[in-house]
Amino acid sequence: MGFDFASEAGLSAANEFFASRSYVEGEAASQADVVTYKAISSAPDAEKYPHLARWYKHIASYESEFSSLPGDSSKPYTAYGPAELASRPKEEKSGDDDDIDLFGSDDEEDDQAAKEQAAKLAELKKKKEGEGKPKAVAKSFVTLEVKPWDDETNLEEMEANVRAIEMDGLVWGQSKFVAVGYGIKKLQINLVVEDEKVSLDELQQRIEEDEDHVQSTDIAAMQKL
């Protein structure tokens, strides 16, 4: 009889056919798989027809190679498949058969395995999609004050030394000199830092290592971006 994908009986017969086969013919993909695959309008229901759905998904991975697969592409899909499974009526169970189900447990195990496999694939896909998304980088906008020793301190040199400090995740911004009193001015400078990369304590220590110019440093303001 061959494959029949127009009825539930035919789909059930095809599902039973692929329960013990990976391909329509032989041990590798061929034109028999291609013509059969093209005869199915959409992916089979994985819950109702797990074996047929497995085969369909597997053959779909060859789609770019269909023309190079071996075999005869002129034969119709009905030339392949179950000879009588689709048309064979279900035999009525005898009284003894009611008590013994030789194949039911295998079907249940196959269904359960298919569901577990589908769940694992969904979980893996979700994990990969999560990994593919860029992680948000936590940053802070900081206003730092650098105080000189006295009014004779060269503020331009002090600022140049501050800006010369380079750290991964540190970007210097605008600055200005703010009067403190008695002719003394302090440097007020803005910067943006990546929180995971830059320690403000370490940055202040490095600035204060310039003992010829810097008396102390303070964080005047900080805001998360």
Buried (B, 14 or more C-beta within 10 A) or exposed (E): BBBBBEEEBBBBBBBBBBBEEBBBBEEEBBBBBBBBBEBBEEEBEBEEBBBBBBBBEBBEEBEEEBEEBEBEBEEEBBBBBBEEBBEEEEEEEEEEEEEEEEEEEEEEEBBEEBEEEBEEEEEEEEEEEEEEEEEEEEBBBBBBBBBBBEEEBEBEEBBEBBEEBEBEBBEBEEBEBEEEEEEBBBBBBBBBBBBEEBEBEEBBEBBBEBEEBBBEBEEBEEEEE
